[in-house]
Amino acid sequence: MSPNKVVIEAKVKTTMSLWNRAQQLPQDALRQVQNVYNEQFPIEVRHYLAGWIEEKIHQWNEIDPDNPAHSQYAHTIVSQLIQEMENKSLSYVNNEDLFLVRMRLNEAANLFKTRYLNTNPLGLVSIIRNCLNTELNLVQQHEGMLGGVGPGINMIVEPCTEIVQELEVLHRRTRETADELRQLEQEQESFALQYHDCAKINAHLSHIQSQERTPQNRDVEMNLRKRKEVGEQQLAQKVSGLLQRRMALAEKHKGTIDRLNSLQQRILDEELINWKREQQMAGNGRPFNQNKLDQIQEWCEALAEIIWLNRHQIKECERHQTKIPIAPPGGVDMLPTLNSHITRLLSSLVTSTFIIEKQPPQVMKTNTRFTATVRLLVGGKLNVNMTPPQVRVSIISEAQANALLKNDQMNKGEQSGEILNNTGTMEYHQGTRQLSVSFRNMQLRKIKRAEKKGTESVMDEKFSLLFQSQFSVGGGELVFQVWTLSLPVVVIVHGNQEPHAWATVSWDNAFAEQGRIPFTVPEKVPWPQIAEMLDTKFKAATGRGLTEDNLKFLAGKAFRLDSSQVQDFTNMLLSWSQFCKEPLSERNFTFWEWFFAVMKVTREHLRQPWNDGSIMGFVGRRPAEDMLKNSKSGTFLLRFSDSELGGVTIAWMYEDTTKAGDQRDVFMLQPFTSKAFAIRPLADVIADLKYLLYLYPNVPKEQAFGKYYTPMGGEQPTNNGYVKPHLITHVPGWSVAGGSMDSYPNTPQPMYPMHDSNMGDPPSVSSNPSDSVSTLTQMLKESSWHRILADTGGTTIGVISAVGDETDLFASQDEILLDTKMTDNATIEPMDSFLHSLHHVTSNIRADLKATPEHAGYDNLSREAAEH
């Protein structure tokens, strides 16, 4: 392993982050850490994005800087790093003290874009790995850990550690201010008693002074004056002490509020926003840790408790100040400002934690039931459940969502559709401490669409579900009106609109930017980001993702280029129109429609062989031919059809050894679709075609597909007296001799002449199990032999075949063939007339068979054949 491939991981026994531990190094070691950071990777980026960088520690490790195949992965994580830097810079816009930091982050982001993102992302990954590795080695040496960092050791970095530590600090500060408040109360009570004593002395003194000035009264007066003087001095000291204690307590509350504000921003604007982003990406199939929300709820509940306690303390300070109104120096009273600030924090926390735990479906069909779940993270802690709030759901358009975000309110009754069962009451679940409501039977009855512009379709239009509620806390002291929007929703009325609708949703999920205007997305996106989205979706749907070769093939198809001629698509931008609006070359469907159909047929019918790697899939016709031409006879591969949506074709090499010269050629079966696989699974089709011997490059087909064959047992008559037929895939022109399905001639008799390389692509050979049962139309269009075969326990019955110009009728125990007079120009019109003739002929066959005792058992089968 080369030095720059050292895994940046070590066993961390402390809960502190690596960057915090690095900052505690001695000066000499700290200087070494500072020296590894320079203009290429500024130390400001490491400092202000420490949590995010260490959170991605495993991703840095997975990328090999010396492996060009990892370039796309590196591009993705570098792009994410730049996005985080820009978001962090935006969060400092209103903080003048961090102006220089913001400028530095922006400069670094621009540097990463121009120097690394599209040209050398692996270079930046290598630099970051080196920096982290240096830090870790120095920290280990300082902490007395033996050895350097080696492979196979795991680093446990808890990004939430700093949050937990800060919450502990805030809890401690809150307890301290509570103690100080009690001391302030005691001093205020003591001041009140002292003040009362002074008032009594003054009253007594005034009374004595109003009396006759006798020697006795003069002594009393003198004594009272001394007591008054001492009392006033003590009061002055107590007033000074009260003021200092009040000011110190206010300052400490201000410090707590500042820390609360910073921590709340991190939890809400980073952790919760990241969770929402992950939830959105889960809509595209990315793995999603749903339980992370429980952790965020714990943090938010802790925040709510601390904020509520500090707010109560501040209000108590205001009450005490009202009792003894002592003006502070300068006449500036901090308490109203502190009260306002902490109330805003509470309001922000409550409104931000009203979230959609389970999103409604993003492709929503009218008059179809759907579900959603809404949760208030701080509801239990603030006792909102004491008066359970109701939640109401409505659907709004993109323009209405935009107006809502601008004005923070909706006009009463304004919506874009009608939803049934759209109200629910939040319930508190004691076991999980969650306050939530689940809508289980909502249904969109009507939708009101906006006017379309240009090439826009209804599948481009985005809506959102608006969840609204109102409740009070603190015995009605504070009333909150809360709302939240779902992820964008595309409304369809028919299943054929689903592919385009998913294109709109997938593009939005993958490329929506944080803080965007609803629901704007970029018009063009770099190919590596498109590739990541396609890989994520395909893996989620089928269980296995896409290889570099698969993605290169898809890039060539999406850009309408020959992928063999373009080595690098990294810097190319794919537009929304190319993705799902413009048809592919010489096709009547788009790139997304083709990809969606491939994904669908793989998920529904080919999942297991795809996961085994038995389906090559993403390969063009020409490359498939080139691969097979160098293989031995009987070698085949499976590829997704370029011309038919959701089609899978079998390409195989055949060599005619009975003829002189080069008699090797590649044949391709007419594509199989979901309809065909529903009748006969892929593995059984391959088993039927005996001349398919080896899966490319040289895997016996039994080894690749044998475990998926449908077990065959002796067929017994069912309860209704019928024998269940068994369908077998059969390729015209490659049929058996003498009625035996298990023996094929050395030289096939194809429907088409052997392919000449000068004649263009060879035609596909038709083979489809549905032809055997229900498709007389297709059968009659072709002037060549077609047999429809039904296996009835050893006896094969051919229902109909057509050839040339002759008409014959013959039957035997093994095979009954009906020839009907057809010409190359024969048509299937009128179909009713043909079926009537067919019924008449087969009736005669049935009558002849019934006259023969050994064929009496075929009556039911011939009747069914006639009906077909």
Secondary structure as UniProt FT lines:
FT   HELIX           3..5
FT   HELIX           18..23
FT   HELIX           27..36
FT   TURN            39..40
FT   HELIX           43..48
FT   HELIX           50..55
FT   HELIX           57..62
FT   TURN            65..66
FT   HELIX           68..70
FT   HELIX           71..91
FT   TURN            92..94
FT   HELIX           96..98
FT   HELIX           99..112
FT   HELIX           113..117
FT   TURN            118..119
FT   HELIX           121..142
FT   TURN            143..144
FT   TURN            151..152
FT   TURN            159..160
FT   HELIX           161..209
FT   HELIX           215..265
FT   HELIX           266..272
FT   HELIX           273..282
FT   TURN            283..285
FT   TURN            290..291
FT   HELIX           292..323
FT   HELIX           329..331
FT   HELIX           335..352
FT   STRAND          354..358
FT   STRAND          363..365
FT   TURN            366..367
FT   STRAND          369..376
FT   TURN            377..383
FT   HELIX           384..386
FT   STRAND          390..397
FT   HELIX           398..407
FT   TURN            412..413
FT   STRAND          417..420
FT   STRAND          423..425
FT   STRAND          427..429
FT   TURN            430..433
FT   STRAND          434..447
FT   TURN            454..455
FT   HELIX           458..460
FT   STRAND          463..473
FT   TURN            474..477
FT   STRAND          478..485
FT   STRAND          489..492
FT   HELIX           495..497
FT   HELIX           498..511
FT   TURN            514..515
FT   TURN            518..519
FT   STRAND          524..526
FT   HELIX           527..542
FT   HELIX           548..558
FT   TURN            559..560
FT   TURN            563..565
FT   TURN            570..571
FT   STRAND          573..575
FT   HELIX           576..580
FT   TURN            585..586
FT   HELIX           591..605
FT   HELIX           607..612
FT   HELIX           621..629
FT   TURN            633..634
FT   STRAND          635..640
FT   TURN            645..646
FT   STRAND          648..655
FT   TURN            657..658
FT   STRAND          664..669
FT   HELIX           674..679
FT   HELIX           682..688
FT   TURN            690..691
FT   STRAND          694..695
FT   TURN            696..698
FT   STRAND          699..700
FT   HELIX           701..705
FT   HELIX           706..708
FT   TURN            719..720
FT   TURN            732..733
FT   TURN            738..739
FT   TURN            741..742
FT   HELIX           757..759
FT   STRAND          764..765
FT   HELIX           769..772
FT   TURN            773..774
FT   HELIX           776..781
FT   STRAND          789..791
FT   STRAND          796..798
FT   STRAND          801..802
FT   STRAND          809..811
FT   STRAND          816..820
FT   TURN            824..825
FT   HELIX           831..850
FT   HELIX           853..858
FT   HELIX           859..867
//
